[in-house]
Amino acid sequence: MERAILPGLTVAALRRGAGDQTARHVHAEGQLAWASEGALELEADSRRILLPGGCVGWIPPGMPHGAHYHGELRGWSLQLDAAWLPDLPPDLRVWRASPLLQGVFQRLGAWPAQADADPARRLIGVLADELAWAEPYPASLAWPSHPALRKLAEALLHDPSLDWDLERWAGHVGMSRRSLIRHFRAETGMGVAEWRERLRMLRARALLAEGRSVSYCAAELGYAGSSAFIVAFRRCFGETPGHYLSA
């Protein structure tokens, strides 16, 4: 149930079960979501993000997107006219949520009906400042638009453990090795191996949010063992899976 805080700004509780989905849709307002537990996976035409517990995600106004939910998702969502936070970017983003930023979402979630507007405006000012200072979180992945490259991306999305070399991928999608390397980096900003590693890490966060073990994640994602998976996880996120699970 959405509640109006100010004109053009509403708040709603995020309460979703594991495996739930939301069909692709679009809304005129922008959306800021903070997840305290579980994980929210968003897909748009040009980018995918995973919003894990402890992070804040941004969906710009007018962007078609769909969602998948991992674990028991809990948190708060704000829908707001662009004028409230005009400096937010025009694409999907994820940031680490500072304790103050998390507190702002909690306070807005508990905002009393018919409360005075001035404190709410001041709180939105704090929200804007915290987002400006927030640390970007590596939970975003550019999605290629070229049909051949999208075929590669969809294959890895279906099975992130695939460990083909570039020659095999080039043959699979009907491109030369050189063209594959050049066009994939131009569209995603990453090489194929780096892109695959980021995809596997996003899947790892989703699996951990579902309660899967480190050993399960390592096997499911194609790592030689738990140690190799932990090293990759720390390299991407700056923390071990154990630390993430205990936070």
Accessible surface in RSA format (square Angstrom, percent):
REM  Atomic radii and reference values for relative SASA: ProtOr
REM  Chains: A
REM  Algorithm: Lee & Richards
REM  Probe-radius: 1.40
REM  Slices: 20
REM RES _ NUM      All-atoms   Total-Side   Main-Chain    Non-polar    All polar
REM                ABS   REL    ABS   REL    ABS   REL    ABS   REL    ABS   REL
RES MET A   1   204.85 106.1 144.91  95.9  59.94 142.7 123.57 105.1  81.28 107.7
RES GLU A   2    97.56  56.0  76.82  58.1  20.74  49.4  29.13  56.3  68.43  55.9
RES ARG A   3    81.10  34.0  76.07  38.8   5.02  12.0  56.36  77.0  24.74  15.0
RES ALA A   4    84.41  77.6  52.82  81.5  31.60  71.9  52.82  74.4  31.60  83.7
RES ILE A   5    19.23  10.9   0.34   0.3  18.89  45.5   1.66   1.2  17.57  47.7
RES LEU A   6     6.85   3.8   1.35   1.0   5.50  13.8   6.00   4.2   0.85   2.3
RES PRO A   7   112.41  81.9  93.95  85.6  18.46  67.1 106.77  88.1   5.64  35.1
RES GLY A   8    31.59  39.0   0.00   N/A  31.59  39.0  17.45  47.9  14.14  31.7
RES LEU A   9     0.14   0.1   0.00   0.0   0.14   0.4   0.08   0.1   0.06   0.2
RES THR A  10    35.25  25.1  34.92  35.4   0.33   0.8  31.54  42.4   3.70   5.6
RES VAL A  11     1.50   1.0   0.33   0.3   1.17   2.8   1.06   0.9   0.44   1.2
RES ALA A  12    20.68  19.0  19.36  29.9   1.32   3.0  20.33  28.6   0.35   0.9
RES ALA A  13    42.20  38.8  23.28  35.9  18.92  43.0  23.28  32.8  18.92  50.1
RES LEU A  14    22.05  12.3  21.34  15.3   0.71   1.8  22.05  15.5   0.00   0.0
RES ARG A  15   126.65  53.2 101.95  52.0  24.70  58.8  47.10  64.4  79.55  48.2
RES ARG A  16    90.77  38.1  86.96  44.3   3.81   9.1  10.79  14.7  79.98  48.5
RES GLY A  17    22.25  27.4   0.00   N/A  22.25  27.4  17.47  47.9   4.77  10.7
RES ALA A  18    61.17  56.2  36.24  55.9  24.93  56.7  36.40  51.3  24.77  65.6
RES GLY A  19    59.80  73.7   0.00   N/A  59.80  73.7  38.75 106.3  21.04  47.1
RES ASP A  20    56.18  39.3  50.41  50.2   5.77  13.6  10.48  24.7  45.69  45.6
RES GLN A  21   123.03  68.8  97.39  71.2  25.64  61.0  20.90  44.5 102.13  77.5
RES THR A  22    34.81  24.8  26.89  27.3   7.92  18.9  30.34  40.7   4.47   6.8
RES ALA A  23    85.53  78.6  64.44  99.5  21.08  48.0  76.11 107.2   9.42  24.9
RES ARG A  24   105.60  44.3  77.02  39.3  28.58  68.0  49.02  67.0  56.57  34.3
RES HIS A  25    69.66  38.1  59.66  41.5  10.00  25.6  57.02  58.8  12.65  14.7
RES VAL A  26    83.63  55.0  62.23  56.3  21.39  51.6  62.23  54.1  21.39  58.0
RES HIS A  27    28.68  15.7  22.31  15.5   6.37  16.3  27.84  28.7   0.84   1.0
RES ALA A  28    89.31  82.1  61.46  94.8  27.85  63.3  69.18  97.4  20.13  53.3
RES GLU A  29    60.05  34.5  58.70  44.4   1.35   3.2  12.04  23.3  48.02  39.2
RES GLY A  30     0.02   0.0   0.00   N/A   0.02   0.0   0.02   0.1   0.00   0.0
RES GLN A  31    28.90  16.2  28.48  20.8   0.42   1.0   0.12   0.3  28.77  21.8
RES LEU A  32     0.00   0.0   0.00   0.0   0.00   0.0   0.00   0.0   0.00   0.0
RES ALA A  33     5.77   5.3   5.77   8.9   0.00   0.0   5.77   8.1   0.00   0.0
RES TRP A  34     8.14   3.3   8.14   3.9   0.00   0.0   8.14   4.3   0.00   0.0
RES ALA A  35     0.02   0.0   0.02   0.0   0.00   0.0   0.02   0.0   0.00   0.0
RES SER A  36    48.40  40.9  26.06  34.8  22.34  51.5  19.52  41.6  28.87  40.4
RES GLU A  37   101.35  58.2  96.34  72.9   5.02  11.9  32.87  63.6  68.48  55.9
RES GLY A  38    13.68  16.9   0.00   N/A  13.68  16.9   1.68   4.6  12.00  26.9
RES ALA A  39     0.00   0.0   0.00   0.0   0.00   0.0   0.00   0.0   0.00   0.0
RES LEU A  40     9.41   5.2   9.41   6.7   0.00   0.0   9.41   6.6   0.00   0.0
RES GLU A  41    33.40  19.2  33.40  25.3   0.00   0.0   5.43  10.5  27.97  22.8
RES LEU A  42     5.60   3.1   5.60   4.0   0.00   0.0   5.60   3.9   0.00   0.0
RES GLU A  43    29.41  16.9  29.41  22.2   0.00   0.0   5.69  11.0  23.72  19.4
RES ALA A  44     6.63   6.1   2.54   3.9   4.09   9.3   2.54   3.6   4.09  10.8
RES ASP A  45    90.47  63.4  85.11  84.7   5.35  12.7  32.74  77.0  57.73  57.6
RES SER A  46    70.96  60.0  65.52  87.4   5.45  12.5  43.61  92.9  27.36  38.3
RES ARG A  47    66.73  28.0  66.73  34.0   0.00   0.0   5.58   7.6  61.15  37.1
RES ARG A  48    35.19  14.8  35.19  17.9   0.00   0.0   6.17   8.4  29.02  17.6
RES ILE A  49     0.80   0.5   0.00   0.0   0.80   1.9   0.73   0.5   0.07   0.2
RES LEU A  50     2.77   1.5   2.77   2.0   0.00   0.0   2.77   1.9   0.00   0.0
RES LEU A  51     0.33   0.2   0.33   0.2   0.00   0.0   0.33   0.2   0.00   0.0
RES PRO A  52     0.04   0.0   0.04   0.0   0.00   0.0   0.04   0.0   0.00   0.0
RES GLY A  53    20.46  25.2   0.00   N/A  20.46  25.2   9.39  25.8  11.07  24.8
RES GLY A  54    28.19  34.8   0.00   N/A  28.19  34.8  20.52  56.3   7.67  17.2
RES CYS A  55     4.31   3.3   4.31   4.8   0.00   0.0   0.00   0.0   4.31   4.6
RES VAL A  56     0.00   0.0   0.00   0.0   0.00   0.0   0.00   0.0   0.00   0.0
RES GLY A  57     1.93   2.4   0.00   N/A   1.93   2.4   1.57   4.3   0.35   0.8
RES TRP A  58     9.32   3.7   9.32   4.5   0.00   0.0   9.32   5.0   0.00   0.0
RES ILE A  59     5.71   3.2   5.71   4.3   0.00   0.0   5.71   4.1   0.00   0.0
RES PRO A  60     7.04   5.1   6.66   6.1   0.38   1.4   6.66   5.5   0.38   2.4
RES PRO A  61    53.93  39.3  35.16  32.1  18.77  68.2  35.25  29.1  18.68 116.1
RES GLY A  62    45.72  56.4   0.00   N/A  45.72  56.4  25.72  70.6  20.00  44.8
RES MET A  63    36.77  19.0  32.04  21.2   4.73  11.3  35.88  30.5   0.89   1.2
RES PRO A  64    60.61  44.2  59.66  54.4   0.95   3.5  59.66  49.3   0.95   5.9
RES HIS A  65     3.10   1.7   3.10   2.2   0.00   0.0   1.18   1.2   1.91   2.2
RES GLY A  66     2.07   2.6   0.00   N/A   2.07   2.6   2.07   5.7   0.00   0.0
RES ALA A  67     4.21   3.9   3.57   5.5   0.64   1.5   3.57   5.0   0.64   1.7
RES HIS A  68    62.05  33.9  62.05  43.1   0.00   0.0  39.45  40.7  22.59  26.3
RES TYR A  69    18.05   8.4  14.54   8.3   3.50   9.1   0.48   0.4  17.56  21.6
RES HIS A  70    24.47  13.4  24.26  16.9   0.21   0.5  23.52  24.2   0.96   1.1
RES GLY A  71     7.19   8.9   0.00   N/A   7.19   8.9   7.19  19.7   0.00   0.0
RES GLU A  72    93.92  53.9  88.10  66.7   5.82  13.9  50.17  97.0  43.75  35.7
RES LEU A  73     0.00   0.0   0.00   0.0   0.00   0.0   0.00   0.0   0.00   0.0
RES ARG A  74    75.49  31.7  75.49  38.5   0.00   0.0  15.00  20.5  60.49  36.7
RES GLY A  75     1.26   1.6   0.00   N/A   1.26   1.6   1.17   3.2   0.09   0.2
RES TRP A  76    52.47  21.1  52.47  25.4   0.00   0.0  39.03  20.8  13.45  21.8
RES SER A  77     7.23   6.1   6.01   8.0   1.22   2.8   3.42   7.3   3.81   5.3
RES LEU A  78     0.18   0.1   0.18   0.1   0.00   0.0   0.18   0.1   0.00   0.0
RES GLN A  79    37.87  21.2  35.85  26.2   2.01   4.8   6.73  14.3  31.13  23.6
RES LEU A  80     0.78   0.4   0.62   0.4   0.16   0.4   0.62   0.4   0.16   0.4
RES ASP A  81    64.90  45.5  62.35  62.1   2.55   6.0  18.84  44.3  46.06  45.9
RES ALA A  82    60.65  55.8  50.89  78.5   9.76  22.2  54.71  77.1   5.93  15.7
RES ALA A  83    87.98  80.9  61.15  94.4  26.83  61.0  69.30  97.6  18.68  49.5
RES TRP A  84    64.38  25.8  50.22  24.3  14.16  33.2  47.40  25.3  16.99  27.6
RES LEU A  85    11.54   6.4   5.33   3.8   6.21  15.6   6.93   4.9   4.61  12.4
RES PRO A  86   102.01  74.3  72.03  65.7  29.98 109.0  76.57  63.2  25.44 158.1
RES ASP A  87   141.42  99.1 110.40 109.9  31.02  73.3  42.08  99.0  99.34  99.1
RES LEU A  88    32.07  17.9  13.08   9.4  18.99  47.7  13.18   9.3  18.89  50.8
RES PRO A  89    21.63  15.8  14.17  12.9   7.46  27.1  19.74  16.3   1.89  11.7
RES PRO A  90   118.26  86.2  97.70  89.1  20.55  74.7 103.94  85.8  14.32  89.0
RES ASP A  91    45.94  32.2  45.94  45.7   0.00   0.0  20.54  48.3  25.41  25.3
RES LEU A  92     1.55   0.9   0.40   0.3   1.15   2.9   0.40   0.3   1.15   3.1
RES ARG A  93    96.88  40.7  96.55  49.2   0.32   0.8  22.45  30.7  74.43  45.1
RES VAL A  94     6.23   4.1   0.07   0.1   6.16  14.9   0.07   0.1   6.16  16.7
RES TRP A  95    19.40   7.8  19.40   9.4   0.00   0.0   6.06   3.2  13.34  21.6
RES ARG A  96    73.47  30.8  71.13  36.3   2.34   5.6  31.34  42.8  42.13  25.5
RES ALA A  97    10.27   9.4   0.00   0.0  10.27  23.4   0.15   0.2  10.12  26.8
RES SER A  98    41.82  35.3  33.32  44.5   8.50  19.6  40.16  85.5   1.67   2.3
RES PRO A  99   119.07  86.8 106.66  97.2  12.41  45.1 110.64  91.3   8.43  52.4
RES LEU A 100    98.68  55.0  91.08  65.2   7.60  19.1  96.74  67.9   1.94   5.2
RES LEU A 101     0.56   0.3   0.56   0.4   0.00   0.0   0.56   0.4   0.00   0.0
RES GLN A 102    50.28  28.1  50.28  36.7   0.00   0.0   5.44  11.6  44.84  34.0
RES GLY A 103    27.54  34.0   0.00   N/A  27.54  34.0  23.29  63.9   4.25   9.5
RES VAL A 104     2.87   1.9   1.40   1.3   1.47   3.6   2.36   2.1   0.51   1.4
RES PHE A 105     0.47   0.2   0.00   0.0   0.47   1.2   0.11   0.1   0.35   1.0
RES GLN A 106    98.66  55.2  92.90  67.9   5.76  13.7  25.26  53.8  73.40  55.7
RES ARG A 107   145.57  61.1 141.20  72.0   4.37  10.4  25.44  34.8 120.13  72.8
RES LEU A 108     0.00   0.0   0.00   0.0   0.00   0.0   0.00   0.0   0.00   0.0
RES GLY A 109     5.17   6.4   0.00   N/A   5.17   6.4   0.00   0.0   5.17  11.6
RES ALA A 110    76.86  70.7  49.45  76.3  27.41  62.3  59.72  84.1  17.14  45.4
RES TRP A 111    27.91  11.2  23.95  11.6   3.96   9.3  22.42  12.0   5.50   8.9
RES PRO A 112    82.02  59.8  70.78  64.5  11.24  40.8  80.19  66.2   1.83  11.4
RES ALA A 113    82.96  76.3  53.59  82.7  29.37  66.8  61.76  87.0  21.21  56.2
RES GLN A 114   181.16 101.3 138.51 101.2  42.65 101.5  60.30 128.4 120.86  91.7
RES ALA A 115    38.23  35.1   8.74  13.5  29.49  67.1  17.71  24.9  20.52  54.4
RES ASP A 116    92.67  64.9  76.90  76.5  15.78  37.3  37.55  88.4  55.12  55.0
RES ALA A 117    34.74  31.9  29.42  45.4   5.32  12.1  30.80  43.4   3.94  10.4
RES ASP A 118    75.29  52.7  73.76  73.4   1.53   3.6  12.30  29.0  62.99  62.8
RES PRO A 119    47.95  34.9  43.73  39.9   4.22  15.3  44.59  36.8   3.36  20.9
RES ALA A 120     0.16   0.1   0.16   0.2   0.00   0.0   0.16   0.2   0.00   0.0
RES ARG A 121   115.68  48.6 106.70  54.4   8.98  21.4  42.63  58.3  73.05  44.3
RES ARG A 122   156.98  65.9 146.58  74.7  10.40  24.8  78.87 107.8  78.11  47.3
RES LEU A 123    30.97  17.2  28.93  20.7   2.04   5.1  30.77  21.6   0.20   0.5
RES ILE A 124     5.28   3.0   5.28   3.9   0.00   0.0   5.28   3.8   0.00   0.0
RES GLY A 125    34.93  43.1   0.00   N/A  34.93  43.1  33.38  91.6   1.55   3.5
RES VAL A 126    53.53  35.2  51.98  47.1   1.55   3.7  52.73  45.8   0.80   2.2
RES LEU A 127     0.00   0.0   0.00   0.0   0.00   0.0   0.00   0.0   0.00   0.0
RES ALA A 128    37.48  34.5  30.55  47.1   6.94  15.8  32.74  46.1   4.75  12.6
RES ASP A 129    72.13  50.5  70.96  70.6   1.17   2.8   4.21   9.9  67.92  67.7
RES GLU A 130    22.55  12.9  20.76  15.7   1.79   4.3   0.36   0.7  22.19  18.1
RES LEU A 131     9.62   5.4   3.34   2.4   6.27  15.8   3.93   2.8   5.69  15.3
RES ALA A 132    84.02  77.3  41.66  64.3  42.35  96.3  54.36  76.6  29.66  78.6
RES TRP A 133   191.01  76.7 159.67  77.3  31.34  73.6 138.65  73.9  52.36  85.0
RES ALA A 134    20.62  19.0   0.80   1.2  19.83  45.1  10.24  14.4  10.39  27.5
RES GLU A 135    99.63  57.2  92.94  70.3   6.69  15.9  39.11  75.7  60.52  49.4
RES PRO A 136    99.28  72.4  90.95  82.9   8.33  30.3  91.05  75.2   8.23  51.1
RES TYR A 137    10.78   5.0   2.51   1.4   8.27  21.5   2.82   2.1   7.96   9.8
RES PRO A 138    35.23  25.7  26.10  23.8   9.14  33.2  34.71  28.7   0.53   3.3
RES ALA A 139     0.56   0.5   0.56   0.9   0.00   0.0   0.56   0.8   0.00   0.0
RES SER A 140    20.10  17.0  18.25  24.4   1.85   4.3  17.65  37.6   2.45   3.4
RES LEU A 141     0.62   0.3   0.44   0.3   0.18   0.5   0.62   0.4   0.00   0.0
RES ALA A 142    10.79   9.9   9.54  14.7   1.25   2.8   9.54  13.4   1.25   3.3
RES TRP A 143     7.91   3.2   1.23   0.6   6.68  15.7   1.23   0.7   6.68  10.8
RES PRO A 144     0.31   0.2   0.00   0.0   0.31   1.1   0.31   0.3   0.00   0.0
RES SER A 145    82.46  69.7  66.08  88.2  16.37  37.7  41.79  89.0  40.67  57.0
RES HIS A 146    69.22  37.8  63.98  44.5   5.24  13.4  44.46  45.8  24.76  28.8
RES PRO A 147   108.31  78.9  96.22  87.7  12.09  44.0 101.43  83.7   6.88  42.7
RES ALA A 148    14.86  13.7   9.17  14.1   5.70  13.0  14.16  19.9   0.71   1.9
RES LEU A 149     0.00   0.0   0.00   0.0   0.00   0.0   0.00   0.0   0.00   0.0
RES ARG A 150    75.12  31.5  75.12  38.3   0.00   0.0  36.35  49.7  38.77  23.5
RES LYS A 151   103.45  50.5  94.91  58.2   8.54  20.3  61.73  55.6  41.72  44.4
RES LEU A 152     0.00   0.0   0.00   0.0   0.00   0.0   0.00   0.0   0.00   0.0
RES ALA A 153     0.00   0.0   0.00   0.0   0.00   0.0   0.00   0.0   0.00   0.0
RES GLU A 154    71.73  41.2  67.61  51.2   4.11   9.8  36.93  71.4  34.80  28.4
RES ALA A 155    23.88  22.0  13.68  21.1  10.19  23.2  22.48  31.7   1.39   3.7
RES LEU A 156     0.08   0.0   0.08   0.1   0.00   0.0   0.08   0.1   0.00   0.0
RES LEU A 157    33.90  18.9  31.92  22.8   1.99   5.0  31.92  22.4   1.99   5.3
RES HIS A 158   161.80  88.4 135.11  93.9  26.69  68.3  90.51  93.3  71.29  83.0
RES ASP A 159    48.60  34.0  47.06  46.8   1.54   3.6  14.43  34.0  34.17  34.1
RES PRO A 160     5.53   4.0   5.53   5.0   0.00   0.0   5.53   4.6   0.00   0.0
RES SER A 161    36.93  31.2  26.59  35.5  10.34  23.8   8.73  18.6  28.20  39.5
RES LEU A 162    39.33  21.9  36.32  26.0   3.02   7.6  39.23  27.6   0.10   0.3
RES ASP A 163   113.37  79.4  87.85  87.4  25.52  60.3  22.05  51.9  91.32  91.1
RES TRP A 164    60.83  24.4  42.21  20.4  18.63  43.7  38.59  20.6  22.24  36.1
RES ASP A 165    94.94  66.5  80.73  80.4  14.21  33.6  45.86 107.9  49.08  49.0
RES LEU A 166    46.67  26.0  43.71  31.3   2.96   7.4  43.71  30.7   2.96   8.0
RES GLU A 167   110.97  63.7 102.45  77.5   8.52  20.3  49.60  95.9  61.37  50.1
RES ARG A 168   141.97  59.6 130.81  66.7  11.15  26.6  47.28  64.6  94.68  57.4
RES TRP A 169     3.52   1.4   3.52   1.7   0.00   0.0   0.64   0.3   2.88   4.7
RES ALA A 170     4.03   3.7   3.95   6.1   0.08   0.2   3.95   5.6   0.08   0.2
RES GLY A 171    60.41  74.5   0.00   N/A  60.41  74.5  38.44 105.5  21.97  49.2
RES HIS A 172    69.88  38.2  51.90  36.1  17.98  46.0  41.75  43.0  28.14  32.7
RES VAL A 173    13.88   9.1   0.00   0.0  13.88  33.4   1.83   1.6  12.05  32.7
RES GLY A 174    68.88  84.9   0.00   N/A  68.88  84.9  36.36  99.8  32.53  72.8
RES MET A 175    31.65  16.4  14.33   9.5  17.32  41.2  23.40  19.9   8.25  10.9
RES SER A 176    64.80  54.8  47.69  63.6  17.11  39.4  52.92 112.7  11.88  16.6
RES ARG A 177   108.03  45.4 102.54  52.3   5.48  13.1  19.62  26.8  88.41  53.6
RES ARG A 178   190.60  80.0 185.38  94.5   5.22  12.4  63.40  86.7 127.20  77.1
RES SER A 179    27.45  23.2  27.45  36.6   0.00   0.0   5.20  11.1  22.25  31.2
RES LEU A 180     0.00   0.0   0.00   0.0   0.00   0.0   0.00   0.0   0.00   0.0
RES ILE A 181    67.66  38.5  64.99  48.4   2.67   6.4  66.89  48.2   0.78   2.1
RES ARG A 182   129.85  54.5 120.79  61.6   9.06  21.6  72.44  99.0  57.41  34.8
RES HIS A 183    66.60  36.4  66.59  46.3   0.01   0.0  36.68  37.8  29.92  34.8
RES PHE A 184     0.67   0.3   0.67   0.4   0.00   0.0   0.67   0.4   0.00   0.0
RES ARG A 185   123.97  52.1 120.71  61.5   3.26   7.8  52.08  71.2  71.89  43.6
RES ALA A 186    84.29  77.5  41.07  63.4  43.22  98.3  53.42  75.2  30.87  81.8
RES GLU A 187    64.04  36.8  37.38  28.3  26.66  63.5  26.26  50.8  37.78  30.8
RES THR A 188    12.75   9.1   0.00   0.0  12.75  30.4   2.36   3.2  10.39  15.7
RES GLY A 189    55.50  68.4   0.00   N/A  55.50  68.4  31.85  87.4  23.65  53.0
RES MET A 190    24.02  12.4  24.02  15.9   0.00   0.0  23.94  20.4   0.08   0.1
RES GLY A 191    17.32  21.4   0.00   N/A  17.32  21.4  17.32  47.5   0.00   0.0
RES VAL A 192    13.00   8.6   8.02   7.3   4.98  12.0   8.02   7.0   4.98  13.5
RES ALA A 193    81.72  75.1  69.40 107.1  12.32  28.0  73.92 104.1   7.80  20.7
RES GLU A 194    95.44  54.8  86.36  65.3   9.08  21.6  42.86  82.9  52.57  42.9
RES TRP A 195     0.25   0.1   0.25   0.1   0.00   0.0   0.25   0.1   0.00   0.0
RES ARG A 196    31.04  13.0  31.04  15.8   0.00   0.0   8.61  11.8  22.44  13.6
RES GLU A 197    37.29  21.4  36.94  27.9   0.35   0.8  29.47  57.0   7.82   6.4
RES ARG A 198    52.67  22.1  50.34  25.7   2.33   5.5   3.89   5.3  48.78  29.6
RES LEU A 199     7.86   4.4   7.86   5.6   0.00   0.0   7.86   5.5   0.00   0.0
RES ARG A 200    18.77   7.9  18.77   9.6   0.00   0.0   0.00   0.0  18.77  11.4
RES MET A 201     0.17   0.1   0.17   0.1   0.00   0.0   0.17   0.1   0.00   0.0
RES LEU A 202    13.62   7.6  12.84   9.2   0.78   2.0  13.15   9.2   0.47   1.3
RES ARG A 203    58.89  24.7  54.87  28.0   4.02   9.6  13.43  18.4  45.46  27.6
RES ALA A 204     0.00   0.0   0.00   0.0   0.00   0.0   0.00   0.0   0.00   0.0
RES ARG A 205     4.58   1.9   4.58   2.3   0.00   0.0   0.60   0.8   3.98   2.4
RES ALA A 206     1.61   1.5   1.61   2.5   0.00   0.0   1.61   2.3   0.00   0.0
RES LEU A 207    16.82   9.4  16.82  12.0   0.00   0.0  16.82  11.8   0.00   0.0
RES LEU A 208     3.94   2.2   0.00   0.0   3.94   9.9   0.00   0.0   3.94  10.6
RES ALA A 209    21.99  20.2   0.47   0.7  21.52  49.0   7.67  10.8  14.32  37.9
RES GLU A 210    72.26  41.5  41.08  31.1  31.18  74.2  16.25  31.4  56.01  45.7
RES GLY A 211    67.49  83.2   0.00   N/A  67.49  83.2  35.28  96.8  32.21  72.1
RES ARG A 212   103.19  43.3  97.87  49.9   5.32  12.7  11.92  16.3  91.27  55.3
RES SER A 213    60.17  50.8  47.78  63.8  12.38  28.5  49.46 105.3  10.70  15.0
RES VAL A 214    33.73  22.2  31.28  28.3   2.46   5.9  31.28  27.2   2.46   6.7
RES SER A 215    67.97  57.4  60.57  80.8   7.40  17.0  38.67  82.4  29.30  41.0
RES TYR A 216    82.69  38.6  75.98  43.2   6.71  17.5  60.87  45.7  21.81  26.9
RES CYS A 217     0.00   0.0   0.00   0.0   0.00   0.0   0.00   0.0   0.00   0.0
RES ALA A 218     2.91   2.7   2.91   4.5   0.00   0.0   2.91   4.1   0.00   0.0
RES ALA A 219    79.29  72.9  52.95  81.7  26.34  59.9  60.67  85.4  18.62  49.3
RES GLU A 220    80.82  46.4  68.28  51.7  12.55  29.9   8.37  16.2  72.45  59.2
RES LEU A 221     0.00   0.0   0.00   0.0   0.00   0.0   0.00   0.0   0.00   0.0
RES GLY A 222    38.98  48.1   0.00   N/A  38.98  48.1  14.56  40.0  24.42  54.7
RES TYR A 223    27.62  12.9  12.30   7.0  15.32  39.9  14.77  11.1  12.85  15.8
RES ALA A 224   111.84 102.8  61.36  94.7  50.47 114.8  73.76 103.9  38.08 100.9
RES GLY A 225    30.32  37.4   0.00   N/A  30.32  37.4  29.94  82.2   0.37   0.8
RES SER A 226    43.26  36.6  36.32  48.5   6.94  16.0  24.61  52.4  18.65  26.1
RES SER A 227    86.49  73.1  82.05 109.5   4.44  10.2  43.35  92.3  43.14  60.4
RES ALA A 228    43.39  39.9  30.01  46.3  13.39  30.5  37.46  52.7   5.94  15.7
RES PHE A 229     0.00   0.0   0.00   0.0   0.00   0.0   0.00   0.0   0.00   0.0
RES ILE A 230    52.67  30.0  52.67  39.2   0.00   0.0  52.67  37.9   0.00   0.0
RES VAL A 231    77.40  50.9  76.11  68.9   1.29   3.1  76.21  66.2   1.19   3.2
RES ALA A 232     3.08   2.8   1.82   2.8   1.26   2.9   1.82   2.6   1.26   3.3
RES PHE A 233     0.00   0.0   0.00   0.0   0.00   0.0   0.00   0.0   0.00   0.0
RES ARG A 234   117.79  49.5 114.39  58.3   3.40   8.1  45.19  61.8  72.60  44.0
RES ARG A 235   161.80  67.9 127.34  64.9  34.46  82.0  78.80 107.7  83.00  50.3
RES CYS A 236    31.08  23.5   9.88  11.0  21.20  49.8  14.76  37.4  16.33  17.6
RES PHE A 237     3.40   1.7   0.01   0.0   3.39   8.8   2.04   1.2   1.36   3.9
RES GLY A 238    65.08  80.3   0.00   N/A  65.08  80.3  31.21  85.6  33.87  75.9
RES GLU A 239    31.91  18.3  25.09  19.0   6.82  16.2  15.40  29.8  16.51  13.5
RES THR A 240    37.35  26.6  36.66  37.2   0.69   1.6  27.17  36.5  10.18  15.4
RES PRO A 241     0.88   0.6   0.88   0.8   0.00   0.0   0.88   0.7   0.00   0.0
RES GLY A 242    42.46  52.4   0.00   N/A  42.46  52.4  34.37  94.3   8.09  18.1
RES HIS A 243   109.08  59.6 102.71  71.4   6.37  16.3  76.08  78.4  33.00  38.4
RES TYR A 244    29.29  13.7  23.19  13.2   6.10  15.9  16.10  12.1  13.19  16.3
RES LEU A 245    92.58  51.6  62.25  44.5  30.33  76.2  65.02  45.7  27.56  74.2
RES SER A 246    92.92  78.5  53.71  71.7  39.21  90.3  50.61 107.8  42.31  59.3
RES ALA A 247   111.38 102.4  39.24  60.5  72.15 164.1  77.80 109.6  33.58  88.9
END  Absolute sums over single chains surface
CHAIN  1 A    11774.5       9135.2       2639.3       6543.8       5230.7
END  Absolute sums over all chains
TOTAL         11774.5       9135.2       2639.3       6543.8       5230.7
